[in-house]
Amino acid sequence: KESHYFYDLIVCNPPFYKTRNPGADKNRAIARHADSLEIDDLIYYGARLLSREGILSLILPADQLDYVISVATKESLSLQRLTFVKPTPNKQPHRILLQFGKMELLIQKGELIIEEFGRHQYSDKYKALVEPFYLSFKS
């Protein structure tokens, strides 16, 4: 009998570049290009591995928003949280942070600006988010 585990949280920054010439460094190409992990597969298996209250969190290019929501909806996952990530206040979002789950909730929408006041002048919200991972942001 096969045992099956369910997870409360799955977090992934999947490979998402679709270029045909990913470069000479094979390991870097695998990590960055969707040839090794298609978003459809990630969502398909994520939906099957989540617990009833589980969350699937992803970071993706902003231009994939509509597609990812349609794939997740087909897998009975609901968008619960959406954050648009902007490099600066005056630029369009280049990334999106998405949270999906099996439970349908009111969608929480937000915005994260990385460099708020100029080059390398990171916003407080961004610093708080990444502080555990970057020594230069430690208080």
N, C-alpha and C positions, 0 to 999 in steps of 0.2 A: 504494500500500500504506500503510495507516494504522499509524503507530508507536504503541506503547502503553508508558507509563511506569508503574513500580511504585514505591511509596514505603515506606520503613522506618518512618515515623512520620506519623500524621495526628492532630492535636490540635484539638479543637473544643469551644467553649462555645456550643452552638447555642441559637437562640431557642426558648423552650419554653412561654411563656405562651399559654393557649388562650382568653382572654377575647374576647368579640365586640366590645367597645368599648375598643380599645387606647389611646385618647386622641388629642389633637390633633396631636402631633408625629409626622409620618409616618415620618421617619428613625428615631426612637427606637422606634416601633412595629415597624418592619421588623426591627430588631436584637433585639427582645425577644420577638416573637410568632411562633409556629410557622406562620403563614400563608405565610411566605417559604421555610421549610425544614422539612419534616417529618422527624422522627427516623427513620422508616422509610426515607426516601430517603437520608438521611445514612449509615445503616448499609449499605444496599444498595450504594451507590457506593463507600463506604469499603472494603467487603469485596472489591470488584473492583479497587481501586487499590493494595491492600496487597501488599507483597512476601511471600514465603513466611514470613519471620520478622518481618514488619511488625506494628506496634501501632497500634490505633485507641484514642485516649484521649478521654474525654468527661467533662464535668461536667453533672449534671442534678439536678432535684428528686428527693429521696429516694423520693417516692411513685411514681416511674416505674420503679423497679428491676426488678420482675417483668416488666413489659412490654418493657423494653429488652433484657433477657436473652433473652426469647422471640424477639424480632425478630432479634437477633444469632445465636441458635442456628439459626434458619431460613436464615441466610446463611452457615452453616458457620464462624461465629466463636465462639471459646471465651472465657469470662470468665477472665482471668488475675490481675487485681488489683481489689480493691474497698475503697474507703476511705469510711467514713461521716463526714460533716462535721457537727459539732455547734456551734451558736453559743456555748454554754456547757456546762460539765460536766453540769448538771442538766436540760438540754433534749434533746428527741429530735433526731436528725439531720434537717437540712433540705436538704442536698445530698449527692450521692454522686459520687465520683471513680471512673470505671470504665476498665479497660484490657482490651481485647479483642485477640485475635490468632488466626491460623490454626492455631497450634500449641496443643495441649491441654497445659496445665501445671497444677501444683498451685496452687489459688487462694490468693493472698496477701490476707489481710483485715487491715484496720486502722481506726483512728479518728483524726480530727483535730479538736481542740477549738480554736476561734478565740480566744475570750476566756476564759481559764482562771481568773483570779483577780479578776474584776470588770470593769466597763465600761472599755474601752480598755486592759485589762491582757492583752495578747496572749500566747498560749502561745509557748514557745521553738520548738516544732515549726512553728507557723504562721508565725512571723517568719522562720525559716530558709527556708520554702517561698516566701514572697512577697518576701523581701529584694531580689532583683534588680529588682523592679518598683516598689518604694516607697522614696523617698529617706528617709522618716522611720525606716526600719528599718535603714539603713546603719550598719555598725559603725564 
